Amino acid sequence: MTDLAGKVASGLAGKVAWVTGGAQGFGEGAARRLASEGVTVMISDINETAGRAVAKDIGGGFVACDVSDLDQCKAAVAATVEEFGTLDISFLNAGIATGDQLDDSFDLASYRRAMGINLDGVVFGAHASYRPMRAGGGGDIVATASLAGLVGTAFDPVYGANKHGVVGLVRAIGESWPNDGIRVNAICPGFADTAIVEPMRDVLIAGGITLLTVDAVVDAFMAAVTSGRSAECWYVQPGRSAEPFRFRGIPGPRTDEQGVSYRE
């Protein structure tokens, strides 16, 4: 569907969205895109100055939120509903990278922080969004996972672990929550031109890695949030059209010659 200017119309006008990590990167890009489509956006971030600036620029709202804290996630959603009347879209996007290894350099505090933001932040955000979305007749939740949630990530195994957790969570609740009108999906970008890759930017570029633009990732987010489907994980890679990753089914049980069933 297009308008007179030929722009793809999302059909999201009039809806209300909550975006975590909305002060920069994918979150800021998605917030601006949603606002351009007529969505009212509540931005959450721990960077209040940058978050409020983006919110003011797009005519939305801001509420500070550390997504690793369940009570703060609940409060942010409550503030969204109180100010704007409903919640239709949650983009659970806040995240960090660590580069942590599990050898002698392992740091428990860094591990807890990464798991708290990247995995707990999605768990808590989804939980906080569930009741108001169900009460409003449904909605869409999109989480930012990563290609690291689909493959092994030797250079940052902790990041890979929590992003695999996000993928598993989305595939699980994305199967059942549509019964309450709530669709749950994830986007899984490769390396993108955001602050999170800053420590390794030179190495990536020297290795011939093409960085995704924020706009390309936001395009995938918009495709996921308007797909009408659920439990999908959309990969995003340079030079390819974003689409849901096709997971292979696990092998089922077999029966040997004596009729004894077993699993591989």
ROMI-925247 format. One record per atom (N, C-alpha, C, O): residue in three letters; z, x, y. Coordinates in steps of 0.02 Angstrom, whole numbers, padded with zeros to 5 digits, always signed. Layout:
ALAZXY/...
***
This chain:
MET+00000+00042-00059/MET+00000+00000+00000/MET+00000+00044+00062/MET+00039+00092+00065/THR-00041+00030+00111/THR-00045+00070+00171/THR-00041+00026+00232/THR-00058-00033+00230/ASP-00019+00055+00288/ASP-00019+00018+00351/ASP-00083+00034+00388/ASP-00127+00067+00360/LEU-00090+00012+00450/LEU-00153+00020+00487/LEU-00169+00093+00500/LEU-00228+00111+00508/ALA-00117+00135+00502/ALA-00129+00206+00514/ALA-00147+00244+00450/ALA-00160+00304+00452/GLY-00147+00208+00394/GLY-00164+00241+00331/GLY-00105+00274+00297/GLY-00113+00307+00246/LYS-00045+00266+00327/LYS+00015+00297+00298/LYS+00039+00256+00239/LYS+00039+00195+00241/VAL+00059+00290+00186/VAL+00086+00255+00129/VAL+00151+00220+00148/VAL+00197+00252+00173/ALA+00154+00156+00137/ALA+00214+00117+00153/ALA+00258+00113+00092/ALA+00235+00096+00037/SER+00323+00128+00100/SER+00368+00132+00043/SER+00398+00065+00024/SER+00422+00057-00033/GLY+00397+00016+00068/GLY+00430-00047+00054/GLY+00505-00043+00060/GLY+00540-00087+00037/LEU+00531+00010+00092/LEU+00603+00021+00097/LEU+00632-00002+00164/LEU+00692+00001+00174/ALA+00590-00025+00209/ALA+00614-00045+00275/ALA+00670-00096+00270/ALA+00667-00144+00232/GLY+00722-00084+00310/GLY+00779-00130+00312/GLY+00835-00111+00264/GLY+00889-00141+00266/LYS+00823-00062+00220/LYS+00874-00041+00172/LYS+00922+00009+00204/LYS+00909+00036+00257/VAL+00978+00021+00169/VAL+01029+00068+00191/VAL+01036+00123+00139/VAL+01042+00108+00079/ALA+01037+00185+00161/ALA+01043+00242+00115/ALA+01101+00286+00134/ALA+01119+00293+00193/TRP+01130+00317+00083/TRP+01182+00368+00091/TRP+01154+00433+00064/TRP+01132+00435+00006/VAL+01154+00486+00104/VAL+01124+00550+00084/VAL+01177+00605+00089/VAL+01204+00618+00143/THR+01194+00636+00033/THR+01241+00692+00034/THR+01204+00757+00044/THR+01147+00765+00023/GLY+01237+00805+00076/GLY+01203+00867+00093/GLY+01146+00854+00141/GLY+01094+00885+00137/GLY+01158+00807+00187/GLY+01104+00785+00231/GLY+01095+00824+00294/GLY+01054+00806+00336/ALA+01133+00879+00303/ALA+01129+00917+00365/ALA+01071+00966+00366/ALA+01052+00991+00419/GLN+01042+00980+00307/GLN+00988+01029+00304/GLN+00950+01020+00238/GLN+00970+00979+00196/GLY+00897+01058+00230/GLY+00860+01059+00167/GLY+00833+00993+00144/GLY+00810+00952+00184/PHE+00836+00981+00078/PHE+00809+00919+00050/PHE+00843+00857+00079/PHE+00811+00806+00092/GLY+00909+00862+00090/GLY+00945+00805+00116/GLY+00922+00786+00185/GLY+00910+00727+00198/GLU+00915+00834+00229/GLU+00891+00820+00296/GLU+00819+00793+00294/GLU+00803+00745+00328/GLY+00778+00825+00252/GLY+00708+00802+00247/GLY+00703+00731+00222/GLY+00664+00691+00248/ALA+00744+00714+00172/ALA+00743+00646+00145/ALA+00770+00596+00196/ALA+00743+00542+00204/ALA+00823+00616+00231/ALA+00852+00571+00282/ALA+00800+00555+00336/ALA+00794+00498+00357/ARG+00765+00606+00358/ARG+00714+00595+00410/ARG+00656+00552+00384/ARG+00630+00510+00420/ARG+00636+00564+00322/ARG+00581+00524+00294/ARG+00602+00451+00285/ARG+00565+00405+00302/LEU+00662+00442+00259/LEU+00687+00373+00250/LEU+00691+00337+00317/LEU+00670+00279+00323/ALA+00717+00371+00368/ALA+00722+00340+00434/ALA+00654+00322+00461/ALA+00645+00270+00493/SER+00604+00364+00448/SER+00536+00350+00472/SER+00507+00289+00437/SER+00459+00259+00462/GLU+00535+00271+00379/GLU+00512+00213+00342/GLU+00554+00150+00356/GLU+00547+00099+00323/GLY+00598+00155+00406/GLY+00637+00097+00426/GLY+00703+00089+00389/GLY+00733+00036+00392/VAL+00725+00142+00355/VAL+00789+00141+00320/VAL+00844+00166+00367/VAL+00834+00214+00404/THR+00901+00134+00365/THR+00960+00157+00402/THR+00998+00206+00358/THR+01014+00190+00301/VAL+01011+00266+00383/VAL+01038+00320+00342/VAL+01107+00341+00364/VAL+01119+00354+00423/MET+01153+00344+00317/MET+01219+00374+00327/MET+01217+00444+00296/MET+01207+00450+00236/ILE+01227+00494+00337/ILE+01226+00563+00313/ILE+01297+00587+00300/ILE+01343+00574+00339/SER+01305+00622+00244/SER+01368+00656+00229/SER+01355+00731+00220/SER+01304+00751+00192/ASP+01402+00771+00244/ASP+01397+00843+00237/ASP+01464+00872+00256/ASP+01504+00839+00289/ILE+01477+00934+00235/ILE+01537+00968+00258/ILE+01525+01002+00326/ILE+01572+01020+00361/ASN+01461+01009+00344/ASN+01443+01037+00410/ASN+01438+00979+00459/ASN+01384+00949+00466/GLU+01493+00964+00493/GLU+01494+00906+00536/GLU+01447+00913+00596/GLU+01415+00865+00616/THR+01445+00972+00625/THR+01403+00981+00685/THR+01329+00968+00669/THR+01296+00931+00705/ALA+01304+01000+00616/ALA+01234+00991+00598/ALA+01221+00921+00573/ALA+01169+00891+00588/GLY+01268+00894+00533/GLY+01258+00827+00506/GLY+01256+00774+00560/GLY+01214+00729+00558/ARG+01301+00779+00609/ARG+01301+00730+00664/ARG+01238+00737+00706/ARG+01212+00687+00732/ALA+01212+00797+00714/ALA+01151+00807+00753/ALA+01092+00773+00720/ALA+01052+00740+00753/VAL+01086+00780+00653/VAL+01032+00747+00617/VAL+01040+00671+00621/VAL+00991+00635+00634/ALA+01101+00647+00611/ALA+01113+00575+00613/ALA+01094+00546+00682/ALA+01063+00494+00686/LYS+01113+00581+00735/LYS+01097+00557+00802/LYS+01021+00556+00812/LYS+00994+00510+00843/ASP+00988+00607+00787/ASP+00916+00613+00796/ASP+00877+00557+00761/ASP+00825+00536+00785/ILE+00904+00532+00705/ILE+00868+00481+00667/ILE+00897+00411+00677/ILE+00875+00363+00645/GLY+00947+00406+00720/GLY+00978+00341+00733/GLY+01020+00315+00676/GLY+01026+00255+00665/GLY+01049+00361+00638/GLY+01091+00342+00581/GLY+01164+00355+00595/GLY+01185+00359+00653/GLY+01203+00362+00542/GLY+01274+00375+00548/GLY+01293+00439+00511/GLY+01253+00466+00474/PHE+01354+00461+00523/PHE+01378+00521+00489/PHE+01450+00511+00467/PHE+01491+00482+00504/VAL+01466+00533+00406/VAL+01534+00535+00383/VAL+01544+00600+00344/VAL+01506+00614+00297/ALA+01594+00639+00363/ALA+01607+00702+00328/ALA+01628+00687+00257/ALA+01664+00639+00244/CYS+01606+00729+00211/CYS+01622+00718+00141/CYS+01615+00782+00101/CYS+01561+00812+00100/ASP+01668+00802+00067/ASP+01665+00854+00016/ASP+01653+00818-00049/ASP+01698+00786-00076/VAL+01592+00823-00076/VAL+01573+00782-00134/VAL+01611+00800-00197/VAL+01609+00763-00246/SER+01647+00857-00197/SER+01687+00875-00255/SER+01753+00837-00257/SER+01792+00846-00304/ASP+01765+00795-00208/ASP+01826+00755-00202/ASP+01809+00682-00211/ASP+01773+00653-00170/LEU+01834+00651-00264/LEU+01817+00581-00279/LEU+01837+00534-00222/LEU+01799+00490-00204/ASP+01896+00544-00195/ASP+01919+00500-00142/ASP+01875+00504-00080/ASP+01862+00454-00047/GLN+01851+00564-00065/GLN+01807+00571-00008/GLN+01739+00537-00020/GLN+01710+00509+00026/CYS+01715+00540-00082/CYS+01652+00506-00098/CYS+01661+00430-00091/CYS+01618+00396-00063/LYS+01717+00404-00116/LYS+01730+00333-00109/LYS+01736+00313-00036/LYS+01711+00261-00015/ALA+01769+00355+00004/ALA+01777+00341+00075/ALA+01711+00342+00112/ALA+01699+00301+00156/ALA+01667+00388+00093/ALA+01601+00392+00125/ALA+01559+00330+00111/ALA+01525+00304+00155/VAL+01562+00307+00048/VAL+01525+00246+00031/VAL+01555+00186+00066/VAL+01519+00143+00091/ALA+01621+00183+00068/ALA+01654+00127+00103/ALA+01635+00126+00177/ALA+01625+00073+00206/ALA+01632+00185+00207/ALA+01613+00189+00278/ALA+01541+00167+00288/ALA+01525+00135+00338/THR+01497+00183+00240/THR+01427+00161+00244/THR+01422+00085+00243/THR+01387+00055+00283/VAL+01457+00055+00195/VAL+01455-00018+00188/VAL+01487-00052+00248/VAL+01463-00103+00272/GLU+01542-00023+00272/GLU+01576-00053+00329/GLU+01532-00051+00392/GLU+01530-00099+00430/GLU+01497+00005+00402/GLU+01457+00012+00463/GLU+01390-00023+00459/GLU+01367-00052+00508/PHE+01359-00022+00400/PHE+01291-00047+00394/PHE+01283-00108+00349/PHE+01228-00135+00343/GLY+01338-00130+00317/GLY+01338-00193+00282/GLY+01321-00191+00208/GLY+01336-00239+00172/THR+01291-00137+00184/THR+01270-00134+00114/THR+01255-00062+00095/THR+01259-00017+00136/LEU+01236-00051+00032/LEU+01213+00014+00008/LEU+01157+00001-00042/LEU+01168-00029-00095/ASP+01097+00024-00025/ASP+01039+00013-00068/ASP+01015+00077-00103/ASP+00987+00074-00158/ILE+01025+00134-00071/ILE+01000+00198-00096/ILE+01053+00251-00089/ILE+01083+00258-00035/SER+01065+00289-00141/SER+01109+00348-00137/SER+01068+00409-00159/SER+01044+00412-00216/PHE+01062+00458-00114/PHE+01030+00521-00132/PHE+01085+00572-00139/PHE+01111+00598-00090/LEU+01104+00587-00202/LEU+01159+00632-00217/LEU+01131+00703-00222/LEU+01112+00726-00275/ASN+01129+00735-00166/ASN+01089+00795-00157/ASN+01129+00859-00145/ASN+01103+00914-00156/ALA+01191+00854-00122/ALA+01229+00914-00104/ALA+01232+00962-00163/ALA+01244+00942-00220/GLY+01223+01027-00149/GLY+01225+01075-00203/GLY+01229+01147-00177/GLY+01213+01160-00119/ILE+01249+01192-00221/ILE+01253+01263-00205/ILE+01229+01303-00266/ILE+01230+01279-00322/ALA+01209+01365-00253/ALA+01195+01413-00307/ALA+01249+01466-00304/ALA+01283+01475-00253/THR+01258+01502-00360/THR+01311+01552-00362/THR+01287+01621-00385/THR+01308+01672-00357/GLY+01243+01623-00434/GLY+01224+01687-00464/GLY+01277+01714-00510/GLY+01272+01770-00534/ASP+01328+01673-00524/ASP+01384+01696-00566/ASP+01363+01706-00638/ASP+01322+01669-00665/GLN+01391+01757-00668/GLN+01381+01771-00739/GLN+01446+01757-00777/GLN+01498+01745-00747/LEU+01441+01758-00843/LEU+01500+01745-00884/LEU+01528+01808-00916/LEU+01564+01806-00965/ASP+01509+01865-00887/ASP+01534+01929-00913/ASP+01598+01948-00877/ASP+01636+01903-00855/ASP+01612+02012-00870/ASP+01675+02033-00839/ASP+01679+02015-00765/ASP+01733+02018-00736/SER+01623+01996-00735/SER+01623+01979-00664/SER+01640+01905-00651/SER+01642+01883-00594/PHE+01651+01867-00705/PHE+01664+01795-00699/PHE+01721+01780-00651/PHE+01774+01810-00655/ASP+01708+01733-00606/ASP+01758+01713-00557/ASP+01773+01639-00564/ASP+01729+01597-00553/LEU+01834+01622-00583/LEU+01851+01553-00598/LEU+01845+01508-00536/LEU+01821+01452-00542/ALA+01866+01532-00479/ALA+01863+01491-00419/ALA+01791+01474-00401/ALA+01776+01417-00381/SER+01746+01523-00407/SER+01676+01511-00392/SER+01646+01462-00442/SER+01607+01418-00423/TYR+01665+01469-00505/TYR+01642+01422-00557/TYR+01664+01351-00542/TYR+01624+01305-00544/ARG+01729+01343-00527/ARG+01756+01276-00512/ARG+01720+01245-00451/ARG+01706+01186-00451/ARG+01707+01286-00401/ARG+01675+01260-00341/ARG+01604+01237-00356/ARG+01583+01183-00334/ALA+01566+01277-00395/ALA+01497+01258-00412/ALA+01495+01196-00455/ALA+01454+01151-00442/MET+01538+01192-00504/MET+01538+01132-00547/MET+01562+01071-00507/MET+01537+01016-00518/GLY+01609+01081-00462/GLY+01635+01026-00422/GLY+01582+00996-00376/GLY+01577+00935-00370/ILE+01542+01039-00345/ILE+01491+01014-00299/ILE+01430+00989-00337/ILE+01406+00934-00324/ASN+01405+01029-00383/ASN+01340+01013-00415/ASN+01343+00959-00468/ASN+01296+00920-00475/LEU+01398+00956-00505/LEU+01404+00906-00558/LEU+01453+00850-00540/LEU+01435+00791-00541/ASP+01514+00868-00522/ASP+01563+00817-00502/ASP+01536+00777-00443/ASP+01547+00717-00439/GLY+01501+00810-00398/GLY+01475+00776-00339/GLY+01427+00720-00357/GLY+01424+00669-00323/VAL+01389+00729-00411/VAL+01344+00677-00435/VAL+01382+00623-00473/VAL+01371+00563-00463/VAL+01428+00644-00516/VAL+01470+00597-00552/VAL+01509+00552-00504/VAL+01508+00491-00510/PHE+01542+00583-00455/PHE+01583+00546-00408/PHE+01540+00502-00363/PHE+01558+00445-00347/GLY+01483+00529-00341/GLY+01439+00490-00298/GLY+01410+00430-00333/GLY+01405+00376-00303/ALA+01392+00438-00396/ALA+01366+00381-00434/ALA+01420+00329-00445/ALA+01408+00269-00436/HIS+01480+00352-00463/HIS+01536+00306-00473/HIS+01551+00267-00409/HIS+01561+00206-00411/ALA+01554+00302-00353/ALA+01569+00270-00289/ALA+01515+00220-00269/ALA+01529+00170-00237/SER+01453+00234-00288/SER+01397+00191-00269/SER+01391+00129-00312/SER+01363+00078-00291/TYR+01417+00132-00373/TYR+01405+00080-00422/TYR+01427+00010-00399/TYR+01387-00037-00400/ARG+01488+00004-00379/ARG+01515-00063-00363/ARG+01478-00096-00304/ARG+01457-00153-00310/PRO+01470-00061-00246/PRO+01435-00094-00191/PRO+01361-00109-00207/PRO+01334-00159-00184/MET+01329-00066-00246/MET+01259-00080-00265/MET+01256-00141-00310/MET+01213-00184-00301/ARG+01300-00144-00359/ARG+01300-00202-00403/ARG+01315-00266-00364/ARG+01283-00318-00376/ALA+01362-00263-00318/ALA+01379-00321-00277/ALA+01321-00343-00233/ALA+01314-00402-00218/GLY+01279-00295-00213/GLY+01223-00310-00170/GLY+01160-00328-00208/GLY+01107-00338-00178/GLY+01164-00333-00274/GLY+01106-00352-00313/GLY+01066-00295-00341/GLY+01014-00306-00371/GLY+01091-00233-00332/GLY+01057-00176-00362/GLY+01041-00122-00311/GLY+01057-00129-00252/GLY+01010-00069-00334/GLY+00993-00014-00289/GLY+00964+00044-00329/GLY+00950+00039-00388/ASP+00955+00100-00294/ASP+00926+00160-00324/ASP+00969+00221-00309/ASP+00987+00233-00252/ILE+00984+00258-00361/ILE+01020+00322-00355/ILE+00972+00377-00377/ILE+00944+00373-00432/VAL+00965+00428-00335/VAL+00925+00486-00354/VAL+00970+00548-00344/VAL+00999+00557-00291/ALA+00974+00589-00396/ALA+01014+00651-00392/ALA+00967+00711-00389/ALA+00914+00711-00420/THR+00988+00761-00353/THR+00950+00824-00353/THR+00975+00867-00410/THR+01030+00893-00409/ALA+00932+00875-00460/ALA+00946+00921-00515/ALA+00905+00984-00500/ALA+00910+01010-00444/SER+00867+01009-00547/SER+00829+01070-00537/SER+00788+01083-00600/SER+00803+01056-00653/LEU+00737+01126-00594/LEU+00705+01151-00655/LEU+00756+01187-00698/LEU+00748+01191-00759/ALA+00809+01213-00666/ALA+00863+01245-00704/ALA+00900+01196-00748/ALA+00938+01216-00792/GLY+00889+01131-00738/GLY+00918+01081-00782/GLY+00873+01063-00840/GLY+00892+01023-00883/LEU+00814+01094-00842/LEU+00766+01081-00896/LEU+00753+01143-00939/LEU+00728+01137-00995/VAL+00770+01201-00912/VAL+00759+01264-00949/VAL+00820+01308-00942/VAL+00865+01294-00902/GLY+00823+01361-00980/GLY+00877+01410-00973/GLY+00870+01449-00908/GLY+00815+01461-00885/THR+00927+01468-00878/THR+00927+01502-00813/THR+00971+01563-00818/THR+01030+01561-00799/ALA+00944+01618-00843/ALA+00985+01677-00857/ALA+01015+01707-00794/ALA+01069+01736-00797/PHE+00981+01701-00736/PHE+01007+01733-00676/PHE+01064+01694-00644/PHE+01099+01721-00601/ASP+01075+01632-00665/ASP+01131+01592-00639/ASP+01150+01540-00692/ASP+01135+01481-00683/PRO+01182+01561-00746/PRO+01197+01515-00801/PRO+01244+01458-00782/PRO+01239+01403-00810/VAL+01288+01469-00734/VAL+01334+01416-00712/VAL+01294+01361-00677/VAL+01305+01302-00688/TYR+01247+01381-00634/TYR+01203+01334-00600/TYR+01162+01295-00652/TYR+01156+01234-00648/GLY+01135+01331-00701/GLY+01097+01298-00753/GLY+01139+01248-00792/GLY+01115+01194-00811/ALA+01202+01265-00805/ALA+01246+01221-00842/ALA+01258+01156-00804/ALA+01254+01102-00833/ASN+01274+01162-00739/ASN+01289+01100-00703/ASN+01226+01059-00690/ASN+01230+00997-00687/LYS+01169+01091-00683/LYS+01107+01052-00674/LYS+01085+01019-00739/LYS+01057+00964-00738/HIS+01097+01051-00796/HIS+01086+01018-00860/HIS+01133+00957-00866/HIS+01113+00905-00892/GLY+01193+00964-00840/GLY+01240+00908-00840/GLY+01214+00850-00799/GLY+01221+00792-00819/VAL+01184+00864-00741/VAL+01156+00811-00699/VAL+01099+00776-00736/VAL+01095+00714-00736/VAL+01055+00815-00768/VAL+01000+00785-00805/VAL+01027+00740-00861/VAL+01003+00684-00870/GLY+01076+00764-00898/GLY+01105+00724-00952/GLY+01138+00660-00927/GLY+01132+00608-00958/LEU+01172+00666-00871/LEU+01205+00607-00842/LEU+01154+00555-00820/LEU+01161+00495-00835/VAL+01102+00577-00785/VAL+01050+00531-00762/VAL+01016+00496-00820/VAL+01003+00436-00817/ARG+01001+00533-00872/ARG+00968+00503-00930/ARG+01013+00453-00966/ARG+00989+00406-00997/ALA+01078+00464-00961/ALA+01126+00419-00995/ALA+01137+00355-00955/ALA+01123+00301-00981/ILE+01161+00361-00894/ILE+01175+00300-00856/ILE+01111+00267-00832/ILE+01110+00207-00818/GLY+01057+00306-00829/GLY+00993+00277-00810/GLY+00966+00229-00862/GLY+00921+00189-00847/GLU+00992+00232-00922/GLU+00972+00186-00975/GLU+01010+00120-00971/GLU+00983+00067-00987/SER+01073+00123-00949/SER+01115+00063-00951/SER+01124+00029-00883/SER+01130-00032-00880/TRP+01126+00067-00829/TRP+01140+00037-00764/TRP+01086-00011-00739/TRP+01102-00054-00698/PRO+01023-00005-00760/PRO+00975-00056-00739/PRO+00994-00127-00760/PRO+00970-00175-00731/ASN+01039-00133-00809/ASN+01065-00199-00827/ASN+01102-00231-00769/ASN+01108-00292-00765/ASP+01127-00189-00723/ASP+01160-00213-00663/ASP+01116-00205-00601/ASP+01139-00211-00544/GLY+01051-00192-00613/GLY+01004-00187-00558/GLY+01002-00119-00525/GLY+00970-00111-00473/ILE+01036-00069-00555/ILE+01040-00002-00524/ILE+00999+00047-00564/ILE+01012+00060-00623/ARG+00948+00075-00531/ARG+00905+00126-00563/ARG+00931+00195-00544/ARG+00951+00207-00488/VAL+00930+00241-00593/VAL+00957+00308-00582/VAL+00905+00359-00606/VAL+00884+00358-00663/ASN+00885+00404-00560/ASN+00836+00455-00576/ASN+00858+00522-00547/ASN+00907+00526-00510/ALA+00821+00574-00564/ALA+00834+00641-00536/ALA+00769+00673-00516/ALA+00716+00658-00543/ILE+00773+00719-00468/ILE+00718+00763-00453/ILE+00738+00833-00475/ILE+00795+00853-00468/CYS+00689+00871-00501/CYS+00702+00937-00529/CYS+00654+00988-00498/CYS+00605+01007-00529/PRO+00669+01010-00437/PRO+00624+01057-00404/PRO+00631+01128-00431/PRO+00683+01148-00457/GLY+00575+01165-00425/GLY+00578+01236-00436/GLY+00606+01270-00374/GLY+00639+01238-00333/PHE+00592+01334-00366/PHE+00616+01370-00307/PHE+00585+01341-00244/PHE+00524+01334-00240/ALA+00626+01325-00195/ALA+00602+01293-00133/ALA+00626+01333-00073/ALA+00674+01370-00076/ASP+00591+01323-00018/ASP+00604+01360+00043/ASP+00663+01328+00081/ASP+00654+01296+00133/THR+00723+01339+00053/THR+00784+01314+00084/THR+00836+01370+00084/THR+00826+01423+00056/ALA+00893+01356+00116/ALA+00946+01407+00122/ALA+00973+01428+00055/ALA+00998+01484+00049/ILE+00968+01386+00004/ILE+00999+01402-00060/ILE+00965+01462-00094/ILE+00996+01495-00136/VAL+00901+01476-00077/VAL+00867+01533-00108/VAL+00870+01596-00064/VAL+00841+01647-00081/GLU+00904+01591-00007/GLU+00906+01647+00041/GLU+00925+01713+00009/GLU+00894+01763+00024/PRO+00977+01715-00035/PRO+00997+01780-00063/PRO+00943+01811-00108/PRO+00945+01872-00119/MET+00897+01771-00133/MET+00846+01799-00178/MET+00775+01791-00151/MET+00727+01803-00188/ARG+00768+01770-00089/ARG+00702+01755-00061/ARG+00654+01814-00067/ARG+00597+01806-00091/ASP+00676+01873-00047/ASP+00632+01932-00048/ASP+00609+01948-00119/ASP+00552+01966-00131/VAL+00655+01942-00167/VAL+00639+01956-00237/VAL+00587+01906-00263/VAL+00540+01925-00298/LEU+00597+01843-00246/LEU+00550+01791-00269/LEU+00480+01803-00240/LEU+00431+01799-00276/ILE+00477+01816-00176/ILE+00412+01826-00144/ILE+00379+01889-00171/ILE+00318+01889-00183/ALA+00418+01942-00181/ALA+00390+02004-00210/ALA+00365+01993-00280/ALA+00318+02027-00302/GLY+00395+01945-00315/GLY+00373+01930-00383/GLY+00316+01880-00386/GLY+00296+01859-00441/GLY+00290+01861-00329/GLY+00233+01816-00328/GLY+00251+01743-00337/GLY+00207+01702-00353/ILE+00314+01726-00328/ILE+00336+01656-00335/ILE+00320+01617-00272/ILE+00340+01637-00217/THR+00284+01563-00279/THR+00269+01519-00222/THR+00327+01471-00213/THR+00346+01435-00259/LEU+00354+01469-00153/LEU+00411+01425-00139/LEU+00385+01355-00120/LEU+00338+01348-00081/LEU+00418+01305-00148/LEU+00402+01236-00129/LEU+00422+01223-00057/LEU+00470+01252-00032/THR+00385+01180-00024/THR+00406+01157+00042/THR+00457+01100+00034/THR+00458+01066-00017/VAL+00497+01090+00084/VAL+00544+01034+00084/VAL+00505+00968+00079/VAL+00526+00922+00044/ASP+00449+00964+00115/ASP+00410+00902+00114/ASP+00386+00885+00043/ASP+00385+00826+00025/ALA+00367+00935+00004/ALA+00344+00922-00065/ALA+00400+00893-00107/ALA+00389+00848-00148/VAL+00461+00917-00097/VAL+00518+00892-00135/VAL+00536+00822-00110/VAL+00554+00778-00151/VAL+00532+00810-00045/VAL+00546+00743-00019/VAL+00494+00693-00044/VAL+00510+00635-00057/ASP+00432+00716-00051/ASP+00380+00672-00081/ASP+00402+00649-00151/ASP+00394+00591-00168/ALA+00428+00696-00190/ALA+00450+00679-00258/ALA+00509+00631-00256/ALA+00513+00585-00296/PHE+00556+00643-00210/PHE+00612+00597-00201/PHE+00588+00527-00185/PHE+00611+00478-00215/MET+00541+00522-00139/MET+00515+00456-00120/MET+00480+00423-00180/MET+00486+00362-00189/ALA+00444+00462-00219/ALA+00410+00434-00278/ALA+00461+00408-00328/ALA+00452+00354-00357/ALA+00516+00445-00337/ALA+00567+00424-00384/ALA+00603+00361-00361/ALA+00615+00315-00400/VAL+00621+00360-00296/VAL+00661+00305-00270/VAL+00621+00240-00264/VAL+00650+00185-00261/THR+00555+00246-00264/THR+00513+00185-00259/THR+00477+00169-00324/THR+00435+00124-00326/SER+00492+00206-00377/SER+00456+00198-00440/SER+00471+00133-00476/SER+00430+00107-00514/GLY+00531+00106-00464/GLY+00552+00046-00501/GLY+00573+00062-00572/GLY+00586+00016-00611/ARG+00576+00127-00590/ARG+00595+00147-00657/ARG+00663+00182-00655/ARG+00691+00192-00601/SER+00687+00201-00713/SER+00754+00231-00716/SER+00758+00281-00773/SER+00717+00280-00819/ALA+00808+00325-00770/ALA+00822+00376-00821/ALA+00767+00429-00824/ALA+00755+00459-00877/GLU+00733+00440-00768/GLU+00679+00490-00767/GLU+00699+00550-00725/GLU+00737+00544-00677/CYS+00673+00608-00745/CYS+00686+00671-00710/CYS+00620+00700-00688/CYS+00581+00725-00729/TRP+00607+00696-00624/TRP+00541+00715-00596/TRP+00540+00789-00580/TRP+00577+00813-00537/TYR+00498+00827-00616/TYR+00491+00898-00600/TYR+00447+00906-00538/TYR+00402+00866-00526/VAL+00461+00959-00499/VAL+00422+00973-00439/VAL+00404+01047-00440/VAL+00448+01090-00437/GLN+00340+01061-00444/GLN+00315+01129-00448/GLN+00256+01138-00400/GLN+00217+01091-00391/PRO+00249+01197-00369/PRO+00193+01208-00323/PRO+00126+01197-00359/PRO+00117+01220-00415/GLY+00080+01163-00325/GLY+00013+01154-00352/GLY+00007+01099-00403/GLY-00048+01089-00431/ARG+00061+01064-00417/ARG+00059+01009-00466/ARG+00085+00946-00434/ARG+00126+00948-00388/SER+00061+00889-00458/SER+00088+00825-00436/SER+00154+00813-00471/SER+00159+00820-00532/ALA+00205+00795-00433/ALA+00270+00781-00463/ALA+00265+00721-00509/ALA+00233+00671-00492/GLU+00298+00725-00566/GLU+00298+00670-00613/GLU+00358+00677-00659/GLU+00388+00731-00663/PRO+00377+00623-00695/PRO+00434+00628-00741/PRO+00421+00678-00798/PRO+00366+00679-00827/PHE+00471+00718-00813/PHE+00467+00764-00869/PHE+00470+00724-00934/PHE+00511+00678-00941/ARG+00426+00740-00981/ARG+00424+00704-01044/ARG+00466+00741-01096/ARG+00444+00790-01126/PHE+00526+00717-01106/PHE+00571+00748-01155/PHE+00548+00732-01225/PHE+00530+00675-01241/ARG+00548+00781-01267/ARG+00532+00770-01338/ARG+00591+00736-01371/ARG+00648+00749-01356/GLY+00575+00691-01418/GLY+00628+00659-01456/GLY+00660+00708-01504/GLY+00626+00754-01529/ILE+00724+00700-01517/ILE+00757+00744-01565/ILE+00736+00726-01636/ILE+00720+00668-01649/PRO+00735+00774-01682/PRO+00717+00758-01751/PRO+00767+00708-01781/PRO+00827+00714-01771/GLY+00741+00661-01818/GLY+00784+00612-01851/GLY+00806+00637-01919/GLY+00788+00692-01940/PRO+00844+00596-01955/PRO+00867+00616-02022/PRO+00810+00618-02071/PRO+00759+00585-02063/ARG+00819+00659-02123/ARG+00771+00663-02178/ARG+00804+00641-02242/ARG+00865+00636-02246/THR+00763+00628-02292/THR+00789+00611-02358/THR+00756+00658-02409/THR+00695+00664-02411/ASP+00798+00692-02449/ASP+00769+00738-02498/ASP+00746+00700-02560/ASP+00749+00638-02563/GLU+00722+00736-02610/GLU+00693+00705-02669/GLU+00742+00661-02707/GLU+00721+00614-02741/GLN+00806+00675-02702/GLN+00856+00635-02737/GLN+00880+00575-02696/GLN+00925+00538-02716/GLY+00848+00566-02638/GLY+00866+00509-02597/GLY+00928+00520-02555/GLY+00956+00472-02529/VAL+00949+00584-02548/VAL+01008+00599-02508/VAL+00986+00612-02436/VAL+00943+00655-02423/SER+01015+00575-02390/SER+00996+00582-02321/SER+01037+00638-02289/SER+01097+00644-02302/TYR+01005+00679-02247/TYR+01041+00732-02212/TYR+01007+00745-02146/TYR+00950+00722-02134/ARG+01040+00782-02102/ARG+01012+00799-02037/ARG+01001+00875-02034/ARG+01040+00914-02062/GLU+00948+00893-02000/GLU+00934+00965-01993/GLU+00982+00996-01943/GLU+00978+01056-01929/
***
